[in-house]
Amino acid sequence: SAVISQKPSRDICQRGTSLTIQCQVDSQVTMMFWYRQQPGQSLTLIATANQGSEATYESGFVIDKFPISRPNLTFSTLTVSNLSPEDSSIYLCSATDRGRFNEQFFGPGTRLTVL
Amino acid sequence: AQSVTQPDIHITVSEGASLELRCNYSYGATPYLFWYVQSPGQGLQLLLKYFSGDTLVQGIKGFEAEFKRSQSSFNLRKPSVHWSDAAEYFCAVGDTGGFKTIFGAGTRLFVKA
């Protein structure tokens, strides 16, 4: 299994600013994902972070608002830009690998509060 | 399109009682199926998974789930619930043609003494 860490674990930000979340995996993985979990809700996939190329965004999510980087096979960042109170959520990073049949390993999440 | 339905938003059981959490899915073929648990303030932890073969799968913490193709279901069970099992439980379906996973809305389990 893969162990995933995220930084920061939580943050409180002002409206209009940005927050960058880091995700580190302890081994090389094929796929990394970013999810949003709004209070009391399920997980919504924001995008698939592709190593060495632009992320693949799901419907309703755009690169200008959620720029993602993945410079190598163990690390990714998600930036939430131009923050508004509606962005207050938990952001989760996950990873899977070929041969794991979509079994995903999750980071502990980043709890973002926007004032 | 793939979808996952967890009909129960929350369930309350007494400690020591048995538990069954329901999950129904919609998928064109036999999917990959998962149950995850999320404790407050934590990420998701995999409880068990089904890819193929024996339709009754065993997981961690004494949980099991049964894949029933005819009912498109993958219900989670535990014979005796402990207070530490109180958490949010998510059923998920994996795309066998890719890497994406669709999560159900979740069922919050409350355990009473």
gemmi code that builds the backbone of each chain (N, CA, C; Angstrom):
import gemmi

chains = {
    "A": [
        ("SER", (0.832, -1.199, 0.000), (0.000, 0.000, 0.000), (0.867, 1.249, 0.000)),
        ("ALA", (0.267, 2.350, -0.388), (0.983, 3.616, -0.426), (0.543, 4.481, 0.744)),
        ("VAL", (1.494, 5.225, 1.283), (1.196, 6.163, 2.354), (1.240, 7.569, 1.763)),
        ("ILE", (0.193, 8.316, 2.026), (0.052, 9.638, 1.427), (-0.021, 10.693, 2.517)),
        ("SER", (0.752, 11.740, 2.357), (0.698, 12.853, 3.295), (0.267, 14.114, 2.566)),
        ("GLN", (-0.396, 14.974, 3.291), (-0.864, 16.239, 2.734), (-0.462, 17.380, 3.656)),
        ("LYS", (-0.137, 18.500, 3.022), (0.153, 19.704, 3.784), (-0.502, 20.894, 3.128)),
        ("PRO", (-1.103, 21.811, 3.857), (-1.318, 21.754, 5.307), (-2.492, 20.843, 5.655)),
        ("SER", (-2.633, 20.538, 6.916), (-3.766, 19.716, 7.330), (-5.026, 20.558, 7.422)),
        ("ARG", (-4.862, 21.827, 7.702), (-5.986, 22.753, 7.735), (-5.469, 24.169, 7.559)),
        ("ASP", (-6.348, 25.030, 7.088), (-5.982, 26.429, 6.942), (-7.238, 27.286, 6.931)),
        ("ILE", (-7.065, 28.495, 7.364), (-8.133, 29.493, 7.301), (-7.618, 30.615, 6.416)),
        ("CYS", (-8.354, 30.922, 5.367), (-7.890, 31.887, 4.375), (-8.912, 32.992, 4.184)),
        ("GLN", (-8.429, 34.104, 3.700), (-9.298, 35.237, 3.414), (-9.835, 35.133, 1.991)),
        ("ARG", (-10.997, 35.649, 1.825), (-11.628, 35.716, 0.500), (-10.692, 36.395, -0.494)),
        ("GLY", (-10.590, 35.838, -1.685), (-9.787, 36.416, -2.755), (-8.351, 35.928, -2.809)),
        ("THR", (-7.919, 35.247, -1.775), (-6.548, 34.712, -1.769), (-6.553, 33.310, -2.367)),
        ("SER", (-5.393, 32.656, -2.328), (-5.255, 31.304, -2.854), (-4.593, 30.409, -1.818)),
        ("LEU", (-4.840, 29.128, -1.936), (-4.191, 28.147, -1.063), (-3.644, 27.027, -1.935)),
        ("THR", (-2.403, 26.658, -1.685), (-1.800, 25.534, -2.388), (-1.637, 24.374, -1.418)),
        ("ILE", (-2.133, 23.221, -1.825), (-2.077, 22.009, -1.014), (-1.084, 21.044, -1.662)),
        ("GLN", (-0.238, 20.485, -0.837), (0.760, 19.545, -1.326), (0.374, 18.118, -0.968)),
        ("CYS", (0.669, 17.208, -1.870), (0.389, 15.790, -1.668), (1.641, 14.995, -2.011)),
        ("GLN", (2.098, 14.213, -1.047), (3.325, 13.431, -1.219), (3.019, 11.956, -1.008)),
        ("VAL", (3.421, 11.118, -1.952), (3.240, 9.671, -1.844), (4.592, 9.035, -1.571)),
        ("ASP", (4.597, 7.983, -0.769), (5.869, 7.384, -0.367), (6.414, 6.406, -1.404)),
        ("SER", (5.716, 6.262, -2.542), (6.207, 5.411, -3.622), (5.697, 5.963, -4.943)),
        ("GLN", (6.296, 5.566, -6.028), (5.852, 6.041, -7.336), (4.507, 5.420, -7.684)),
        ("VAL", (3.596, 6.233, -8.145), (2.260, 5.775, -8.493), (1.889, 6.293, -9.875)),
        ("THR", (1.030, 5.540, -10.530), (0.616, 5.927, -11.877), (-0.339, 7.110, -11.840)),
        ("MET", (-1.353, 7.021, -10.994), (-2.428, 8.005, -11.022), (-2.537, 8.696, -9.670)),
        ("MET", (-2.763, 9.998, -9.734), (-3.078, 10.769, -8.550), (-4.333, 11.585, -8.831)),
        ("PHE", (-5.133, 11.734, -7.797), (-6.426, 12.411, -7.948), (-6.605, 13.454, -6.845)),
        ("TRP", (-7.431, 14.444, -7.163), (-7.842, 15.419, -6.170), (-9.364, 15.420, -6.072)),
        ("TYR", (-9.837, 15.340, -4.822), (-11.265, 15.337, -4.550), (-11.617, 16.518, -3.645)),
        ("ARG", (-12.869, 16.909, -3.732), (-13.429, 17.868, -2.795), (-14.548, 17.173, -2.026)),
        ("GLN", (-14.553, 17.415, -0.740), (-15.622, 16.863, 0.103), (-16.213, 18.015, 0.892)),
        ("GLN", (-17.357, 18.473, 0.461), (-18.027, 19.559, 1.154), (-18.665, 19.025, 2.428)),
        ("PRO", (-18.912, 19.903, 3.393), (-19.387, 19.447, 4.706), (-20.568, 18.501, 4.610)),
        ("GLY", (-20.426, 17.343, 5.204), (-21.503, 16.370, 5.232), (-21.799, 15.711, 3.904)),
        ("GLN", (-20.924, 15.868, 2.943), (-21.176, 15.337, 1.592), (-20.188, 14.235, 1.232)),
        ("SER", (-20.439, 13.651, 0.081), (-19.534, 12.633, -0.427), (-18.370, 13.287, -1.167)),
        ("LEU", (-17.558, 12.471, -1.780), (-16.388, 12.964, -2.492), (-16.756, 13.298, -3.931)),
        ("THR", (-16.267, 14.422, -4.388), (-16.432, 14.826, -5.779), (-15.055, 14.944, -6.407)),
        ("LEU", (-14.852, 14.256, -7.502), (-13.559, 14.289, -8.170), (-13.366, 15.636, -8.861)),
        ("ILE", (-12.274, 16.299, -8.528), (-11.943, 17.567, -9.179), (-11.181, 17.288, -10.475)),
        ("ALA", (-10.108, 16.493, -10.356), (-9.267, 16.263, -11.526), (-8.324, 15.106, -11.272)),
        ("THR", (-7.825, 14.580, -12.372), (-6.753, 13.595, -12.351), (-5.462, 14.338, -12.641)),
        ("ALA", (-4.497, 14.151, -11.768), (-3.209, 14.821, -11.946), (-2.309, 13.937, -12.786)),
        ("ASN", (-1.928, 14.407, -13.952), (-1.130, 13.635, -14.895), (0.331, 14.054, -14.797)),
        ("GLN", (1.193, 13.089, -14.697), (2.610, 13.395, -14.575), (3.151, 13.949, -15.887)),
        ("GLY", (3.689, 15.130, -15.825), (4.333, 15.731, -16.990), (3.399, 16.358, -17.994)),
        ("SER", (2.114, 16.403, -17.682), (1.175, 17.045, -18.612), (0.037, 17.684, -17.820)),
        ("GLU", (-0.824, 18.370, -18.526), (-1.921, 19.086, -17.874), (-2.887, 18.109, -17.228)),
        ("ALA", (-3.448, 18.525, -16.119), (-4.421, 17.686, -15.420), (-5.699, 17.547, -16.248)),
        ("THR", (-6.427, 16.492, -15.969), (-7.713, 16.233, -16.622), (-8.816, 16.591, -15.652)),
        ("TYR", (-9.605, 17.610, -15.975), (-10.613, 18.142, -15.062), (-11.983, 17.530, -15.335)),
        ("GLU", (-12.715, 17.374, -14.255), (-14.081, 16.893, -14.351), (-15.009, 18.073, -14.656)),
        ("SER", (-16.189, 17.727, -15.091), (-17.181, 18.745, -15.428), (-17.440, 19.631, -14.215)),
        ("GLY", (-17.405, 20.926, -14.438), (-17.665, 21.871, -13.372), (-16.419, 22.404, -12.691)),
        ("PHE", (-15.274, 21.866, -13.046), (-14.003, 22.305, -12.465), (-13.094, 22.771, -13.600)),
        ("VAL", (-12.443, 23.923, -13.388), (-11.606, 24.499, -14.438), (-10.214, 24.785, -13.918)),
        ("ILE", (-9.280, 24.819, -14.850), (-7.871, 24.975, -14.493), (-7.592, 26.322, -13.856)),
        ("ASP", (-8.292, 27.358, -14.268), (-8.027, 28.680, -13.703), (-8.345, 28.738, -12.211)),
        ("LYS", (-9.336, 27.989, -11.804), (-9.759, 27.971, -10.406), (-8.964, 26.938, -9.598)),
        ("PHE", (-8.641, 25.823, -10.223), (-7.977, 24.712, -9.527), (-6.723, 24.250, -10.296)),
        ("PRO", (-5.730, 25.087, -10.424), (-4.516, 24.642, -11.103), (-3.831, 23.515, -10.337)),
        ("ILE", (-3.360, 22.533, -11.085), (-2.756, 21.340, -10.513), (-1.395, 21.121, -11.163)),
        ("SER", (-0.444, 20.742, -10.359), (0.853, 20.341, -10.894), (1.170, 18.926, -10.460)),
        ("ARG", (1.939, 18.241, -11.304), (2.443, 16.920, -10.941), (3.806, 16.748, -11.614)),
        ("PRO", (4.829, 17.220, -10.945), (6.153, 17.213, -11.566), (6.817, 15.844, -11.636)),
        ("ASN", (6.376, 14.909, -10.793), (6.974, 13.572, -10.816), (5.927, 12.551, -10.355)),
        ("LEU", (6.356, 11.309, -10.172), (5.415, 10.232, -9.881), (5.060, 10.114, -8.405)),
        ("THR", (5.566, 11.001, -7.562), (5.260, 10.903, -6.138), (4.683, 12.179, -5.539)),
        ("PHE", (4.506, 13.225, -6.322), (4.154, 14.526, -5.755), (3.176, 15.260, -6.656)),
        ("SER", (2.231, 15.967, -6.002), (1.284, 16.796, -6.737), (0.857, 17.951, -5.852)),
        ("THR", (0.463, 19.035, -6.476), (-0.118, 20.155, -5.742), (-1.440, 20.556, -6.367)),
        ("LEU", (-2.329, 21.015, -5.526), (-3.608, 21.597, -5.949), (-3.658, 23.002, -5.378)),
        ("THR", (-3.925, 23.968, -6.226), (-4.140, 25.338, -5.770), (-5.612, 25.670, -5.930)),
        ("VAL", (-6.186, 26.222, -4.899), (-7.558, 26.721, -4.988), (-7.443, 28.243, -5.036)),
        ("SER", (-7.835, 28.812, -6.155), (-7.576, 30.229, -6.421), (-8.799, 31.092, -6.152)),
        ("ASN", (-8.523, 32.378, -5.944), (-9.594, 33.356, -5.775), (-10.681, 32.819, -4.837)),
        ("LEU", (-10.271, 32.557, -3.631), (-11.130, 31.854, -2.681), (-12.392, 32.619, -2.329)),
        ("SER", (-13.459, 31.854, -2.183), (-14.734, 32.373, -1.686), (-15.222, 31.425, -0.597)),
        ("PRO", (-16.151, 31.847, 0.226), (-16.648, 30.959, 1.290), (-17.165, 29.616, 0.760)),
        ("GLU", (-17.636, 29.595, -0.483), (-18.138, 28.343, -1.062), (-17.031, 27.304, -1.277)),
        ("ASP", (-15.790, 27.752, -1.218), (-14.660, 26.823, -1.374), (-14.304, 26.132, -0.065)),
        ("SER", (-14.959, 26.489, 1.006), (-14.701, 25.843, 2.295), (-15.095, 24.375, 2.194)),
        ("SER", (-14.121, 23.515, 2.311), (-14.317, 22.082, 2.109), (-13.099, 21.348, 2.647)),
        ("ILE", (-13.196, 20.029, 2.576), (-12.010, 19.194, 2.766), (-11.537, 18.794, 1.372)),
        ("TYR", (-10.244, 18.933, 1.160), (-9.646, 18.545, -0.119), (-8.769, 17.314, 0.126)),
        ("LEU", (-9.046, 16.274, -0.642), (-8.378, 14.990, -0.463), (-7.557, 14.636, -1.691)),
        ("CYS", (-6.379, 14.146, -1.429), (-5.512, 13.617, -2.472), (-5.568, 12.096, -2.394)),
        ("SER", (-5.571, 11.445, -3.540), (-5.519, 9.984, -3.539), (-4.629, 9.500, -4.665)),
        ("ALA", (-4.280, 8.227, -4.592), (-3.409, 7.643, -5.610), (-3.786, 6.194, -5.829)),
        ("THR", (-3.528, 5.740, -7.055), (-3.656, 4.331, -7.357), (-2.578, 3.971, -8.369)),
        ("ASP", (-2.487, 2.709, -8.663), (-1.421, 2.280, -9.553), (-1.931, 1.169, -10.448)),
        ("ARG", (-1.257, 0.945, -11.529), (-1.631, -0.148, -12.436), (-1.571, -1.466, -11.668)),
        ("GLY", (-2.548, -2.297, -11.932), (-2.598, -3.585, -11.254), (-3.326, -3.546, -9.926)),
        ("ARG", (-3.772, -2.403, -9.509), (-4.452, -2.304, -8.213), (-5.973, -2.216, -8.408)),
        ("PHE", (-6.443, -2.313, -9.661), (-7.882, -2.359, -9.914), (-8.617, -1.174, -9.288)),
        ("ASN", (-8.054, -0.020, -9.429), (-8.675, 1.232, -8.959), (-8.703, 1.379, -7.444)),
        ("GLU", (-8.082, 0.455, -6.706), (-8.013, 0.652, -5.262), (-7.231, 1.931, -4.983)),
        ("GLN", (-7.824, 2.828, -4.244), (-7.190, 4.117, -4.012), (-6.729, 4.239, -2.567)),
        ("PHE", (-5.613, 4.920, -2.422), (-5.090, 5.265, -1.105), (-5.277, 6.758, -0.925)),
        ("PHE", (-5.730, 7.141, 0.248), (-6.075, 8.532, 0.478), (-5.146, 9.193, 1.480)),
        ("GLY", (-4.923, 10.475, 1.241), (-4.269, 11.286, 2.240), (-5.272, 11.663, 3.319)),
        ("PRO", (-4.792, 12.291, 4.384), (-5.666, 12.637, 5.513), (-6.579, 13.824, 5.232)),
        ("GLY", (-6.320, 14.531, 4.140), (-7.183, 15.650, 3.794), (-6.664, 16.983, 4.305)),
        ("THR", (-7.122, 18.029, 3.648), (-6.840, 19.407, 4.058), (-8.172, 20.115, 4.261)),
        ("ARG", (-8.379, 20.580, 5.451), (-9.629, 21.283, 5.763), (-9.420, 22.768, 5.540)),
        ("LEU", (-10.137, 23.319, 4.573), (-10.026, 24.732, 4.219), (-11.268, 25.484, 4.662)),
        ("THR", (-11.044, 26.562, 5.379), (-12.118, 27.476, 5.761), (-11.815, 28.831, 5.165)),
        ("VAL", (-12.782, 29.379, 4.448), (-12.610, 30.688, 3.812), (-13.526, 31.697, 4.494)),
        ("LEU", (-12.928, 32.767, 4.967), (-13.704, 33.792, 5.680), (-14.080, 34.952, 4.765)),
    ],
    "B": [
        ("ALA", (-24.499, 5.522, -17.432), (-23.411, 6.072, -16.628), (-23.339, 5.329, -15.295)),
        ("GLN", (-22.133, 5.270, -14.787), (-21.963, 4.625, -13.487), (-22.621, 5.443, -12.395)),
        ("SER", (-23.151, 4.748, -11.403), (-23.663, 5.437, -10.224), (-23.645, 4.492, -9.047)),
        ("VAL", (-23.651, 5.073, -7.871), (-23.663, 4.303, -6.632), (-24.719, 4.911, -5.724)),
        ("THR", (-25.559, 4.069, -5.179), (-26.629, 4.519, -4.287), (-26.473, 3.878, -2.926)),
        ("GLN", (-26.409, 4.704, -1.926), (-26.459, 4.235, -0.547), (-27.756, 4.783, 0.029)),
        ("PRO", (-28.757, 3.937, 0.178), (-30.105, 4.432, 0.501), (-30.225, 5.045, 1.891)),
        ("ASP", (-29.351, 4.644, 2.785), (-29.467, 5.100, 4.168), (-28.467, 6.213, 4.440)),
        ("ILE", (-28.971, 7.392, 4.774), (-28.090, 8.515, 5.082), (-27.399, 8.278, 6.422)),
        ("HIS", (-28.147, 7.760, 7.386), (-27.562, 7.418, 8.671), (-28.288, 6.219, 9.264)),
        ("ILE", (-27.539, 5.493, 10.079), (-28.053, 4.307, 10.760), (-27.548, 4.317, 12.182)),
        ("THR", (-28.414, 3.940, 13.107), (-28.021, 3.811, 14.505), (-28.211, 2.364, 14.933)),
        ("VAL", (-27.169, 1.792, 15.497), (-27.250, 0.425, 16.015), (-26.685, 0.404, 17.428)),
        ("SER", (-27.124, -0.571, 18.178), (-26.597, -0.741, 19.526), (-25.274, -1.491, 19.479)),
        ("GLU", (-24.408, -1.170, 20.402), (-23.136, -1.876, 20.470), (-23.402, -3.365, 20.688)),
        ("GLY", (-22.701, -4.179, 19.901), (-22.898, -5.620, 19.976), (-23.916, -6.154, 18.988)),
        ("ALA", (-24.726, -5.289, 18.438), (-25.727, -5.713, 17.448), (-25.061, -5.884, 16.090)),
        ("SER", (-25.790, -6.566, 15.199), (-25.268, -6.751, 13.847), (-25.561, -5.519, 12.999)),
        ("LEU", (-24.822, -5.423, 11.903), (-24.906, -4.235, 11.035), (-24.964, -4.663, 9.580)),
        ("GLU", (-25.802, -3.989, 8.819), (-25.761, -4.137, 7.365), (-25.966, -2.771, 6.739)),
        ("LEU", (-25.024, -2.358, 5.933), (-25.118, -1.110, 5.184), (-25.346, -1.456, 3.717)),
        ("ARG", (-26.318, -0.801, 3.126), (-26.708, -1.147, 1.773), (-25.998, -0.315, 0.722)),
        ("CYS", (-25.744, -0.961, -0.398), (-25.114, -0.277, -1.523), (-25.632, -0.911, -2.812)),
        ("ASN", (-26.131, -0.091, -3.711), (-26.526, -0.541, -5.039), (-25.765, 0.265, -6.076)),
        ("TYR", (-25.418, -0.367, -7.155), (-24.623, 0.299, -8.168), (-25.261, 0.125, -9.537)),
        ("SER", (-24.862, 0.994, -10.423), (-25.259, 0.890, -11.819), (-23.996, 0.923, -12.656)),
        ("TYR", (-23.805, -0.154, -13.417), (-22.592, -0.263, -14.236), (-22.849, -1.286, -15.312)),
        ("GLY", (-22.249, -1.097, -16.478), (-22.536, -1.962, -17.618), (-21.964, -3.357, -17.514)),
        ("ALA", (-20.970, -3.543, -16.714), (-20.336, -4.851, -16.569), (-20.086, -5.083, -15.080)),
        ("THR", (-19.351, -6.110, -14.767), (-18.992, -6.319, -13.369), (-17.936, -5.299, -12.984)),
        ("PRO", (-18.260, -4.449, -12.043), (-17.315, -3.387, -11.693), (-16.341, -3.830, -10.615)),
        ("TYR", (-15.406, -2.980, -10.346), (-14.628, -3.116, -9.126), (-15.445, -2.430, -8.027)),
        ("LEU", (-15.535, -3.065, -6.878), (-16.380, -2.547, -5.796), (-15.567, -2.392, -4.529)),
        ("PHE", (-15.857, -1.330, -3.802), (-15.091, -1.014, -2.607), (-16.017, -0.497, -1.510)),
        ("TRP", (-15.579, -0.704, -0.280), (-16.112, -0.006, 0.868), (-14.953, 0.689, 1.572)),
        ("TYR", (-15.174, 1.996, 1.839), (-14.207, 2.791, 2.583), (-14.874, 3.308, 3.852)),
        ("VAL", (-14.052, 3.569, 4.865), (-14.548, 4.161, 6.093), (-13.781, 5.456, 6.354)),
        ("GLN", (-14.513, 6.448, 6.833), (-13.904, 7.736, 7.155), (-14.294, 8.123, 8.577)),
        ("SER", (-13.323, 8.121, 9.456), (-13.555, 8.597, 10.814), (-13.462, 10.118, 10.828)),
        ("PRO", (-14.069, 10.762, 11.803), (-14.078, 12.229, 11.838), (-12.685, 12.823, 11.730)),
        ("GLY", (-12.529, 13.757, 10.789), (-11.256, 14.432, 10.621), (-10.173, 13.619, 9.953)),
        ("GLN", (-10.551, 12.475, 9.401), (-9.568, 11.583, 8.789), (-9.830, 11.424, 7.296)),
        ("GLY", (-8.834, 10.868, 6.609), (-9.031, 10.481, 5.223), (-9.798, 9.172, 5.161)),
        ("LEU", (-9.897, 8.622, 3.975), (-10.639, 7.385, 3.781), (-9.703, 6.188, 3.896)),
        ("GLN", (-10.214, 5.142, 4.549), (-9.459, 3.905, 4.689), (-10.239, 2.789, 4.013)),
        ("LEU", (-9.548, 1.975, 3.242), (-10.201, 0.870, 2.549), (-10.548, -0.228, 3.534)),
        ("LEU", (-11.828, -0.644, 3.541), (-12.258, -1.763, 4.373), (-12.145, -3.087, 3.620)),
        ("LEU", (-12.613, -3.083, 2.383), (-12.565, -4.300, 1.579), (-12.833, -3.960, 0.126)),
        ("LYS", (-12.592, -4.951, -0.733), (-12.718, -4.727, -2.163), (-13.148, -6.022, -2.853)),
        ("TYR", (-13.807, -5.863, -3.991), (-14.177, -7.003, -4.813), (-13.750, -6.730, -6.246)),
        ("PHE", (-13.018, -7.667, -6.815), (-12.641, -7.570, -8.217), (-13.260, -8.705, -9.021)),
        ("SER", (-13.161, -9.919, -8.482), (-13.696, -11.086, -9.171), (-13.639, -12.261, -8.194)),
        ("GLY", (-14.193, -13.397, -8.627), (-14.088, -14.598, -7.812), (-15.155, -14.689, -6.750)),
        ("ASP", (-14.774, -15.167, -5.586), (-15.703, -15.385, -4.482), (-16.490, -14.115, -4.197)),
        ("THR", (-17.795, -14.238, -4.175), (-18.639, -13.043, -4.037), (-18.745, -12.559, -2.604)),
        ("LEU", (-18.279, -13.340, -1.656), (-18.254, -12.914, -0.261), (-16.803, -12.557, 0.069)),
        ("VAL", (-16.582, -11.299, 0.383), (-15.218, -10.854, 0.637), (-15.071, -10.412, 2.077)),
        ("GLN", (-13.924, -10.704, 2.605), (-13.625, -10.337, 3.981), (-12.715, -9.116, 3.989)),
        ("GLY", (-12.934, -8.261, 4.958), (-12.111, -7.075, 5.057), (-11.492, -6.924, 6.427)),
        ("ILE", (-11.033, -5.719, 6.674), (-10.426, -5.450, 7.961), (-11.494, -5.147, 9.003)),
        ("LYS", (-11.114, -5.179, 10.244), (-11.973, -4.812, 11.375), (-13.218, -5.685, 11.484)),
        ("GLY", (-13.183, -6.888, 10.934), (-14.304, -7.807, 11.056), (-15.435, -7.572, 10.075)),
        ("PHE", (-15.238, -6.720, 9.086), (-16.281, -6.452, 8.087), (-16.220, -7.458, 6.948)),
        ("GLU", (-17.366, -7.685, 6.334), (-17.485, -8.479, 5.130), (-18.529, -7.852, 4.225)),
        ("ALA", (-18.464, -8.191, 2.953), (-19.454, -7.701, 2.000), (-19.729, -8.793, 0.983)),
        ("GLU", (-20.939, -8.776, 0.462), (-21.336, -9.774, -0.518), (-21.769, -9.110, -1.809)),
        ("PHE", (-21.163, -9.501, -2.891), (-21.518, -9.025, -4.219), (-22.658, -9.887, -4.765)),
        ("LYS", (-23.760, -9.243, -5.097), (-24.892, -9.950, -5.688), (-25.182, -9.315, -7.042)),
        ("ARG", (-24.761, -9.998, -8.076), (-24.896, -9.464, -9.422), (-26.359, -9.253, -9.796)),
        ("SER", (-27.213, -10.193, -9.405), (-28.631, -10.124, -9.800), (-29.324, -8.918, -9.177)),
        ("GLN", (-28.815, -8.456, -8.053), (-29.417, -7.316, -7.369), (-28.580, -6.047, -7.511)),
        ("SER", (-27.463, -6.150, -8.226), (-26.536, -5.007, -8.359), (-26.247, -4.407, -6.995)),
        ("SER", (-25.937, -5.287, -6.064), (-25.711, -4.815, -4.700), (-24.365, -5.290, -4.166)),
        ("PHE", (-23.899, -4.566, -3.186), (-22.627, -4.900, -2.524), (-22.765, -4.403, -1.090)),
        ("ASN", (-23.547, -5.119, -0.298), (-23.853, -4.687, 1.063), (-22.744, -5.058, 2.038)),
        ("LEU", (-22.520, -4.183, 2.964), (-21.478, -4.353, 3.975), (-22.109, -4.877, 5.252)),
        ("ARG", (-21.437, -5.841, 5.890), (-22.000, -6.430, 7.110), (-20.924, -6.572, 8.174)),
        ("LYS", (-21.405, -6.567, 9.400), (-20.535, -6.879, 10.531), (-21.411, -7.536, 11.590)),
        ("PRO", (-20.996, -8.671, 12.136), (-21.868, -9.404, 13.058), (-22.056, -8.724, 14.411)),
        ("SER", (-21.061, -7.977, 14.861), (-21.156, -7.352, 16.175), (-20.425, -6.019, 16.132)),
        ("VAL", (-21.172, -4.956, 16.278), (-20.615, -3.615, 16.128), (-19.977, -3.144, 17.432)),
        ("HIS", (-18.864, -2.451, 17.287), (-18.150, -1.863, 18.421), (-18.331, -0.360, 18.363)),
        ("TRP", (-18.211, 0.295, 19.507), (-18.403, 1.745, 19.541), (-17.427, 2.451, 18.608)),
        ("SER", (-16.249, 1.862, 18.422), (-15.239, 2.485, 17.563), (-15.595, 2.409, 16.073)),
        ("ASP", (-16.650, 1.673, 15.742), (-17.078, 1.600, 14.332), (-17.881, 2.812, 13.908)),
        ("ALA", (-18.237, 3.672, 14.840), (-18.979, 4.877, 14.481), (-18.139, 5.729, 13.542)),
        ("ALA", (-18.670, 5.954, 12.344), (-17.921, 6.649, 11.289), (-18.830, 6.825, 10.086)),
        ("GLU", (-18.261, 7.373, 9.026), (-18.962, 7.484, 7.744), (-18.440, 6.369, 6.842)),
        ("TYR", (-19.359, 5.696, 6.167), (-18.994, 4.574, 5.301), (-19.391, 4.900, 3.868)),
        ("PHE", (-18.445, 4.708, 2.972), (-18.669, 5.008, 1.559), (-18.511, 3.743, 0.720)),
        ("CYS", (-19.511, 3.482, -0.085), (-19.422, 2.449, -1.103), (-18.909, 3.103, -2.381)),
        ("ALA", (-18.114, 2.391, -3.144), (-17.539, 2.985, -4.354), (-17.458, 1.963, -5.469)),
        ("VAL", (-17.552, 2.478, -6.681), (-17.473, 1.656, -7.885), (-16.302, 2.126, -8.722)),
        ("GLY", (-15.448, 1.211, -9.120), (-14.307, 1.537, -9.949), (-14.565, 1.200, -11.397)),
        ("ASP", (-14.106, 2.086, -12.262), (-14.255, 1.895, -13.696), (-13.245, 0.854, -14.176)),
        ("THR", (-13.722, -0.295, -14.633), (-12.804, -1.352, -15.047), (-12.037, -0.979, -16.316)),
        ("GLY", (-12.519, 0.066, -17.027), (-11.825, 0.488, -18.238), (-10.883, 1.651, -18.021)),
        ("GLY", (-10.804, 2.101, -16.807), (-9.935, 3.247, -16.512), (-9.533, 3.247, -15.065)),
        ("PHE", (-9.285, 4.427, -14.531), (-8.814, 4.523, -13.156), (-9.775, 5.252, -12.237)),
        ("LYS", (-10.877, 5.752, -12.773), (-11.751, 6.565, -11.942), (-12.593, 5.710, -11.010)),
        ("THR", (-13.001, 6.324, -9.909), (-13.868, 5.680, -8.931), (-15.002, 6.626, -8.598)),
        ("ILE", (-16.200, 6.082, -8.535), (-17.386, 6.865, -8.177), (-17.791, 6.475, -6.759)),
        ("PHE", (-18.019, 7.474, -5.931), (-18.363, 7.234, -4.540), (-19.848, 7.479, -4.305)),
        ("GLY", (-20.420, 6.663, -3.439), (-21.774, 6.902, -2.996), (-21.826, 8.074, -2.032)),
        ("ALA", (-23.032, 8.430, -1.637), (-23.226, 9.604, -0.783), (-22.766, 9.360, 0.645)),
        ("GLY", (-22.609, 8.102, 1.001), (-22.148, 7.773, 2.345), (-23.280, 7.456, 3.288)),
        ("THR", (-22.976, 6.617, 4.274), (-23.894, 6.312, 5.365), (-23.167, 6.561, 6.673)),
        ("ARG", (-23.747, 7.404, 7.484), (-23.123, 7.674, 8.784), (-23.665, 6.678, 9.792)),
        ("LEU", (-22.762, 5.990, 10.464), (-23.128, 4.997, 11.462), (-22.959, 5.580, 12.856)),
        ("PHE", (-24.017, 5.516, 13.615), (-23.980, 5.875, 15.021), (-24.110, 4.587, 15.835)),
        ("VAL", (-23.332, 4.489, 16.898), (-23.373, 3.310, 17.761), (-23.782, 3.761, 19.157)),
        ("LYS", (-24.851, 3.171, 19.661), (-25.300, 3.553, 21.002), (-24.961, 2.457, 22.004)),
        ("ALA", (-24.679, 2.902, 23.208), (-24.258, 1.969, 24.264), (-25.419, 1.100, 24.719)),
    ],
}
model = gemmi.Model(1)
for chain_id, residues in chains.items():
    chain = gemmi.Chain(chain_id)
    for i, (resn, *xyz) in enumerate(residues, 1):
        res = gemmi.Residue()
        res.name, res.seqid = resn, gemmi.SeqId(i, " ")
        for name, pos in zip(("N", "CA", "C"), xyz):
            atom = gemmi.Atom()
            atom.name, atom.element = name, gemmi.Element(name[0])
            atom.pos, atom.b_iso = gemmi.Position(*pos), 0.0
            res.add_atom(atom)
        chain.add_residue(res)
    model.add_chain(chain)
structure = gemmi.Structure()
structure.add_model(model)
structure.setup_entities()
